[in-house]
């Protein structure tokens, strides 16, 4: 049993150490995740990608010669039966007991191979090949869409944190302004009204910063959801929205039709429909099946006389099947398959036109956002210079607090527009890379 004095000492030490341990734990800086880290986690954890990969594996496993009906089937069978019959016979009034034991044994192995089915098996195998490739394309589509979402949310966090930093800078400026107002009031050159305005504007800036902190946290929760990570994980992101060198529309469009995953998937669905149509059409042809095997049969009957019969040997045969009339169902199925193919053709043309339009629109947004970045950077330099001048004039009491606040608001709005333009440029850049099929290759931004 632990002595009471030692127990009390232990409790006291724990009371002193636990707060220190908590402070030490909290003082550890949160992990900084760059875009490559986030992408790697998304590719590993995201549920949508994992489901797409599982479905792709199913399509790969189904892509076999046997599933297409090209390979023979081999089966073995055996049957053993034994039974006994007891009875009696009456001859000239005399009853005589009789019995009979019978045993039968049958065994065999056979190979059945469809050697001609109107070449339907080749259409089936081609369809399975396209289905496998479509599974790969669907996985790529899921990866591209997930990466697009992850990049958008990641840089939205960067955007919102930059906006928070702008508000924090505005708070520092408002604190400086309040200090000036207090000093001027103490010296007798200021007024209580100016000080009240300064305090009100400072509180307004602090309130906006609090709201912005909430937005940052909510955006981080969204990223953690996409990455399938714990919602209480603390992390930081990069401080800047980094853009690639200006992209050329000609280079993007050159491989657009071949590299765009949505267009590729539409083309593969069209090919699958064509193979399905061919499969149905070729069901009209006769089917020839080759049958080869070895059969063993033995029958033994025992009563007053024992009789045994045994047969064994190979056999070869062929089966011919042809549909004469099936209630016009074949005709209906051929027409349905033809309509399915024409539908997939229209879907492919629609996908091609839609993605081409989206690429052009995204590229225009991209160019416009880059131009806005240059313009707003120049505006910000001018606005900051104007704010410095306004602060000097305020200290000299040549402008009113309202005029100073208006100049401060201009700087805040200009910085906000610049950050928004940077984010819009990144989103447009990501979208045109996805549409052109270049996103996974450019992921090491």
N, C-alpha and C positions, 0 to 999 in steps of 0.2 A: 504493500500500500504506500502511495506517495505521501511523504510528510506534508502537513498542512502548510508549513512555512515555505517549503520548496514550491508547492502548488501556487501559492500567492505570488511568489517571485516570478514564476513562469508566466502567469497571467499578466503581470505588470510589464514584463519584457515584450510579450506579444502585443500588448496595447501600444507600446512605443514603436515596435518594428513594423506592424501592419500598415500604419499610415505612410511610413517611409517607403515601404515596398510598393504601395499603391501609387505614390508620387513618382517613384522611379519608373514604374510601368507606364504611367501616363506621359512621362517625359520622353519616351522613345518616339522618334519621329515616324510618322506613317510612311508606309512603302510608296515609292513613286513608280507609277506604271506608265511606261511609254506606249506608243501605239502598237509596236511589235509585240510587246508583252500581252496587251489586251487581245490582239488578233490570235496569238498562240493559245491563250486560254479559251477564247471563243471556239476555235477549231476543235479543241479537246472536249469542252464541256457542253456546248450549246445543244439543247434537246433536238431542235429541228435538223441540225447537221447529223446528229447521231442516228435519228430516224431515217433520214435520206440514205445514209451509208448502209443501214440495215436492209432497206428496200433494194438498194443497188446490189447487195450481196445475194439477195433472193433471185433477182433477175440473172445474175451471173451463174448461180447454181442451176437454174432452169435451162441455160444455154448448153444443151448437150445433143449429141446425135441420137441418143436413145429417146429423148423427149420428143424429137422430131419424127420418130418412127422409122429411122434408117437402120437400126440394128435389130438382129433377131432376138426372139425370146426363147429361152431354154427352160424346160420344166421337167420335173421328175415326179412320179406318182407310184404309189403301191397300195394294194388292198389285200387283206387277209381275212377269210371268213371260215369259220368252222361251226358245224351244228350236228346234232344227233337226233334221230327220230326213232322212237320206240312204239311198238304196236303188236298186233297179233293177227293171224290169218286162220280161217276155218275151212277145213277140207274134210268132207264126208263126216261132218259132225265133230271132227277133232280140232281143237284150238291149239295153235302153235304161236309162240312168241317170236317176234322178228325185230331186228334193229338195223339201223343204217347210220353210219357216220360219214359225213361229207366235209371235205376241206378244199378251199379254193384260195389260190395265191396269184395275184396279178401285179406286175411291176413293169415300169417302162420309163423311158426318157425320150423326150421329143423336142425338136427344134422347129419353130414356126417363124417364117421370115417373109415379110411382104416385099416382093421383089419388083412390083410395079403397082403404082396407085395413081397413074396419070401425072407423075412427077409432083404430086402434092407435098410429099415429104421434103422436097427441096425448097418449096415455098415456105413451109413451116419452119425449116431451119433458118432461112433468111429472115423470117419474121422474129424468131427468137434472138437472132443476132442484133436486129434493130432494137428490140426491147432491151437487150443488155446495154447497148450504147445509149438508149434513152435513159436508162437508170443512171448511167454515169453522168449524163447531161443534167438530169434532175438534181443530182447531188451537187454538181457545180453551180446550178441555179440557186440552190439553198445556201451554199457557201458564199456566193456573191451577194445574195440578199442579206445574209447575216452580217457579212463584212461591211456592207453599206450601212446597215443599221448601227453596227458597233462604232464605225468611224463617225457617223453623224452624232451619236450620243456622246462619244468621247470628246469630240471637238465642241459639242454643246456645253460640256462641263468646262472646257477651257474658256469658251466664250463667256459663260456665266461667271466664272471666277475672275476673268479680266474686267467684266462689268462691276463685280464686287470691289475689285481693286480701285476702279475709277471712283466709286462711291466713297471708299475709304480715303482716297486723296481729297475728295470734295469735303469730307468731314474735317480733315486736317486744315484745309483752307478756311472752313467756317470757324474752326476753333481759333485760328489766327485772327480772323476778322472779329470774333467776339473779344479776344484779348485786346485788340486795337480799340474797340468800342469802349471797353472798360477803362483803358488807360486814358482815352480822350475824355471820358466822363469824369475821371478823377482830376484831370488837369483843367476841367472847366470848359474845354472846347467841344465836348460832345454832349449828347442828350440821352435821357433815359429811353426815349423812343427808339433811337438807333440801337441801343443795347438790347432792348426787347426784340427788335427785328432780328438782330444777330443771333440771339438765343433761340428764337423760333425757327430760323433757317437751319441752325445746327441740329436741333431736334428733328426737323424734317429729314435732313440728310441721314441721321442715325436710324430713323424709322425705315427709310428706303434701303439702307444697308441690311437691316434685320430681315426685311422681306427678301432681299436678294440672297442672303445666307440660306433661307428656306428653299429657294429655287435651286441653289447649288446642291443641297442635300438631296432634294427630290430627283434631280438629274443623275446624281451618283447612284441612287437606289435603282434607277432604270438601267444603268450600265451593269450593275451587279446582277440584276435579273437576267439580262441577256447572257452574262457570263456564267450563270448558275453558281454564284458565290454567295457567301453569307451576307445578309443585308446589313450587319453591323460592322463589316470590314472597313477599316480606315485606310484611305489611300490618297495620294496626290497625283496630279497629271502634269504634263508639260505646260510651260507657261506661254507658249506661242502657238498660233495656228500657222503651220508650215505648209506652203504651197509648192508644187512642182514648178519647173520652168514652164513657160507658156506652151500649151499643147497646140499642135497643128491639126486643123479639121481634116485636111487632106490625108494625113497619116492615120488619123482615127477612122476615116471612112473607107480606106483601102481594104482592110480586112474585116469590115463591119459585118457583112452578110455571113462570112464563114466563122467568125469568132463570137458573135452575139449568141449567148446561150439560149435565149427565148426563141430566136429564129431557128437555131439548130434543133431545138426540141420540137418545134412545129414541123420542120422538115422530116424529122424522124417519125413523128406520128403519121405524117402523110405516107411515108414509106411502109410503115406497119399496116396501114389501111390497104395499100396496094397489094401487099403480100397476102393479107386476109382475103381480099377479093379473088386473088389467084387460087388460094386454097379452096374456096367454095366452088369456083369454076371447074377445078380439076376433079372434084368429087363426081362429076358426070362420067368420067372414064371408068372402065372396069378395073377391078383390083385383083391381082394374082398373088396368091400366098403359097409359098413352098413349105411342105411338111416333111420332115425327115426325123426318124427315130428308131428306137429298138424296143420291142415288146416281148415280155415273158409272161406265159400263162401256164398254171399247173392246177389240175383238178384231180382229186383223189376221192373215190367212193369205196367204202368198206362195209360189207355185210357178210354174207356167207362167201362172197367172192370179192376180192380186192381188185379194183380197177383204177388205173392211173392214166391220165391224159396230160401231156405236156407239149406246149407250143412255144417256140422262141424264134427270134429273127428280126432283122431290120425291116423297115418299111419306108417307102418314098411315095409322096403324093403331092398333089397340087390342088388348090382351091381357087375357083373363079367366082367372083361376086360382081354383079352388076345390077343397078337399080333400074327397073323397067318403068315403074310409075310410083310416085310417092305423094300423090295428091297435089302436085304442082308446088310442093314446098321448096324444091331445089330452085325453081325459077324465081320464087319469092326471095329466097336467100341471096341469090346472085344479084337481084335488083337492089336489095338492102345494102349489100356489100359495095355495090357501085355508088350508091348515094353516100355511104360513109366515106368513101374515098374522095368524092367531090366535096364533101363537107370539110375534110382535112385539107384539101387544096385551098379552099376559101379561107380557112383559118391561117394557113401559112402566108397567103397573100396579105391578110389583115395584119398578122404579126410583123411582117416585113415593113408594111407601110407605117404601122404604129411606132415601131422602134426607130425607123428612120426619122419620123417626125420628132420623136422624143429626143433623139440625138441632136438634131438641129436646134431644138428649143433649149436643151441643156447647154449647148455650146454658146448660144447667144447669152444666156444667163451668166455663163462663166466669163465671157468677155466683158459683159456689163459690170459684173462684180469687181473684176480686176481694175477696170477704169475707175470705178467708185473708190477703190482703195487708194489709188494715186491721188485722186481729187481730195478725199477726206484727210489724207495725211498732210497735204498742203494746207487745207482748212484748219487742221488741228494746230499746226505751227503758228498760223496767223492768230487763232483764237487764244492760244497760250500767251503769245506776245501781247495781245490786247488785254488779257487778264492781269499781266504784270503791270502794265501801264495803269489800268483801272485801280489796282491796289495802291499804287503810289499816289494817285489822285485822291483816293478815299482818305489816305492818311493826311493829305493836305487839305481835306474837306472841300475839294473842288467838285466832287460828284456825290450823289446821294447813295445811301445803302441799297436802295432799290436798283440803281444803275449798276452797282458793283455785283449785286446778286444776279442780275440779268446777264452780265458778262460771264459770271461763273457758270450760269446755266448753259450758255452757248458752248463753253468748253466741254461741259458734261455731255451735252447732246452730240457734239462733234465726235468726241471719243466713242460714244455709243454707236453712232452711225459707222464709224471706222471698224469697230469690232464686228458689227453686224455684217458689213460688207466682206470682211475677211472670212467669216463663217459661211456666208452665202457662196463665196467663191470656192471654198473647200467642199461644200455640199455639191455644187455644180460640177466641180472637178471629179469628185468621186462617182457621180452619176454618169458622166460621159465615159469614164474609164470602165464602168460596169457595162454600159450599153455597147461599147466597142470591144468588149471581151478582154480588156487589158488589166482589169482590177487586180486579180491575184498576182500578176507579174509585177505590179507597181506597189505591192503592199508594204515593201520596206521603204516607206516614205522617208 
